[in-house]
Amino acid sequence: MQEQDILQIGLQLEDTYMDTPFKKDLESIVLKHKFTHKWFALIMHVQGNLYVNVKTEPMYSELLRKNYPYILPAYHMNKQHWNTIVLSDKADKKLVKELIEESYQLTS
């Protein structure tokens, strides 16, 4: 998956927008709810890898991490409630889409 794929998934959800809130980092993109401005996804480039952080239920977070080697405790975020998905060819596109949509719902 590419950055554009993640943006397309996130921006198709109702009342969302993208933001680049980090003044010294214009590569990282936050997908937010339009009215509450809450984040539901963070797209980052870290050491040559493309990451997306999404919110998940804590019990589900552990299950995901145990079953998918490309899903890790969140990079620079609360590791109980957020996961990082390393977006490589190994990442299941359908699962990534579902996790972005779940994060959107959890942050509404």
Secondary structure as the mmCIF struct_conf table of DSSP 4:
data_model
#
loop_
_struct_conf.conf_type_id
_struct_conf.id
_struct_conf.beg_label_comp_id
_struct_conf.beg_label_asym_id
_struct_conf.beg_label_seq_id
_struct_conf.end_label_comp_id
_struct_conf.end_label_asym_id
_struct_conf.end_label_seq_id
HELX_RH_AL_P HELX_RH_AL_P1 GLU A 3 LEU A 11
TURN_TY1_P TURN_TY1_P1 GLN A 12 GLN A 12
BEND BEND1 LEU A 13 LEU A 13
TURN_TY1_P TURN_TY1_P2 GLU A 14 ASP A 15
STRN STRN1 THR A 16 ASP A 19
TURN_TY1_P TURN_TY1_P3 LYS A 23 LYS A 24
BEND BEND2 LEU A 26 GLU A 27
STRN STRN2 ILE A 29 HIS A 33
TURN_TY1_P TURN_TY1_P4 LYS A 34 THR A 36
STRN STRN3 TRP A 39 VAL A 46
TURN_TY1_P TURN_TY1_P5 GLN A 47 GLY A 48
STRN STRN4 ASN A 49 LYS A 55
HELX_RH_AL_P HELX_RH_AL_P2 PRO A 58 ASN A 67
TURN_TY1_P TURN_TY1_P6 PRO A 69 TYR A 70
STRN STRN5 ILE A 71 PRO A 73
HELX_LH_PP_P HELX_LH_PP_P1 ALA A 74 ALA A 74
TURN_TY1_P TURN_TY1_P7 TYR A 75 HIS A 76
BEND BEND3 MET A 77 MET A 77
TURN_TY1_P TURN_TY1_P8 LYS A 79 HIS A 81
STRN STRN6 TRP A 82 VAL A 86
BEND BEND4 SER A 88 SER A 88
TURN_TY1_P TURN_TY1_P9 ASP A 89 LYS A 90
BEND BEND5 ALA A 91 ALA A 91
HELX_RH_AL_P HELX_RH_AL_P3 LYS A 93 LEU A 106
TURN_TY1_P TURN_TY1_P10 THR A 107 THR A 107
#
